[in-house]
Amino acid sequence: MNHVSDIFIDPEPIKLDCGDALHYQLSYETYGTLNANKTNAILIFHALTGDQYVASINPVTKKAGWWTNMVGAGLPIDTDKYFIICANVLGGCLGSTGPASTNPDSGEIYGLNFPIITISDMVRAQVRLIDHFNIDILFSVIGGSMGGMLVLEFAANYKNRLLCAIPIATGSRHSSQNIAFHEVGRQAVMADPNWHGGNYHNHDEQPSKGLAVARMAAHITYMSDQSLHEKFGRNLQDRDSVSFGFDADFQIESYLRHQGMSFVDRFDANSYLYLTRAMDYFDLAAQFDDNLMAAFAGTNIRFCLISFTSDWLFPPEESKLIAQALNRVAANVSYVEVNSPKGHDAFLLDEPEMFSAVTGFLASTAHKHAICDEGSK
Amino acid sequence: MNHVSDIFIDPEPIKLDCGDALHYQLSYETYGTLNANKTNAILIFHALTGDQYVASINPVTKKAGWWTNMVGAGLPIDTDKYFIICANVLGGCLGSTGPASTNPDSGEIYGLNFPIITISDMVRAQVRLIDHFNIDILFSVIGGSMGGMLVLEFAANYKNRLLCAIPIATGSRHSSQNIAFHEVGRQAVMADPNWHGGNYHNHDEQPSKGLAVARMAAHITYMSDQSLHEKFGRNLQDRDSVSFGFDADFQIESYLRHQGMSFVDRFDANSYLYLTRAMDYFDLAAQFDDNLMAAFAGTNIRFCLISFTSDWLFPPEESKLIAQALNRVAANVSYVEVNSPKGHDAFLLDEPEMFSAVTGFLASTAHKHAICDEGSK
């Protein structure tokens, strides 16, 4: 498959929701080939701690892409048919401009001087990327979790720039409980003295312990009680009986500690603060006078919403709220509630029902618009 | 009401599950009057961060007792009828021996040299307290959350020492997800450099930031998604619009920060580690060859199990498992599932259905055994 890594340096700054103007770049990957009419492009948005390496090796972790079961030749998002773009979000830490970038005005790393980024800002930057490709209308935008928020934001505000949208395991706003978990994670980072008020790069240190705790707390929310029970239960780690101490006696403890420690090697702590904040601030209805229907009024976009029964971070109710708003404005919407015990992370895992829903939905939309019937033409 | 604060200093050490022998004391409160036959005593077990001040002012916080809606004259646990005992658990930090106590052998504060305590150990110590009162048979043992674990442990291992038991919002073992949340909290404490490997007392410091983060994470699990939504939603704190920063913009953030900060003023960080560990280790069936029925075989104790529909820390399924085991050994068991949106903390709140269940259950048991029909006689 045709695969390109590149960086888009916008010659113009973008105006952010906070009022600042920001010079920025986006680091992105593409897979497949853009057809001559530029009608077969799919933009994928990654989740909070995801990246642009959707179907290629992440150069930091050396691991395979995070959606290799979804994106590739013959897969639901078929690189033989579609041209796939995935960019590291604005505020991220894998090549796009974020708090670990150098402020061109001062020559210093931004740290907390980086402006607060919103989901709208992230989408605005990626629309510029699409413009850079001279793509007028995307075939589809797809994403899960935070990525799903970007899908909704895109669909609501760029109604003429895409044919179909697939928001997965997401919501139209961040719930109180979700803000609470994010706040715990941020406080864990900020409590680490190595954070230095966000200025750790200048101290050659990392708030690794705090960021690991943040990741551990978040990771629990990505799984379900049932999946934890089935995967770990009360099984002990490399021992026959408890140690009567504070070692990782239980497998779940050992697993969580590993999740925390491996995360800090690949993610910038300040980026974590900024991206969680962007999710907290997301409230699509609030952009339309607290009327979610108004966000979609008059849309011609086809929607396929997907949720997972055991996802308690973005439970099916959140997707249903979106489906209801879409139905009330007579939009074309499919809603698929996948019966899965795997919790929120199900959208990254082997979920045949999700794969077939995406395959079928893209095929029917492509057929309707006479796109890609015989590959990239 | 007759109210006494006292300390029980056991002349003999107790043998702990970890193998150590420990000299200890228990700080306790009593309310009401023990009748001449000593048949009207109720032992209340407190929850993880609870204390013995069930119906009297906590001298540290100066706040009213934590169960003043349940315990008092004319209330479900009626101090006009019953003699109520509530002790700070072994391992606690409000007068009972715990990691903040001084090791008599070394003259130093225990810190992490304190032995690991189990739920069994806590109960064993309180049975000695009951012996100290020369009470052969308790009328009832009652407790919620961790307190409910102590109730189950007591009922299973001291079958002839009580007439009835009320375990509320609890489980017969700590789940994988619950262990996970505890581990996050412990890692947050241990990540705080002021923790000093548990030796902070000797540094005149407190791992306050880490303990506050631990409390914040735990506090989320004490509420339900719905109760957070209803109480806070996405409401802003003292502002009309978001600050585009990391202040506590949202009420839920401000609330959580307050919960974290006020907790560290009243709780010892090492105690938090030890008590969470005791809960993690709790697995009643494991004491009986992984057979929960065996824990209750032949019991004459009457049980009243209470759970709350929105409690996701100890969901109703956990109580149902206990009810099933009790049913299978033909025990006398009532199970009350209270429809409440308030989450785990419901057991501390105004829940009329819980109050009437406790009132009725105690009255019928008292009537059956001809106890307290006319007050403490």
Interface residues (C-beta under 8 A of the other chain):
Chain A: D17 C18 G19 L112 P115 I116 R173 H174 S175 S176 Q177 I179 A180 F181 E183 V184 R186 Q187 A188 M190 A191 D192 P193 K209 G210 A212 V213 M216 A217 I220 M223 D225 L228 H229 K231 F232 G233 R234 V242 F244 G245 F246 A248 D249 F250 I252 E253 L256 R257 G260 L273 R277 D280 Y281 D283 W312 P315
Chain B: D17 C18 G19 L112 P115 I116 R173 H174 S175 S176 Q177 I179 A180 F181 E183 V184 R186 Q187 A188 M190 A191 D192 P193 K209 G210 A212 V213 M216 A217 I220 M223 D225 L228 H229 K231 F232 G233 R234 V242 F244 G245 F246 A248 D249 F250 I252 E253 L256 R257 G260 L273 R277 D280 Y281 D283 W312 P315
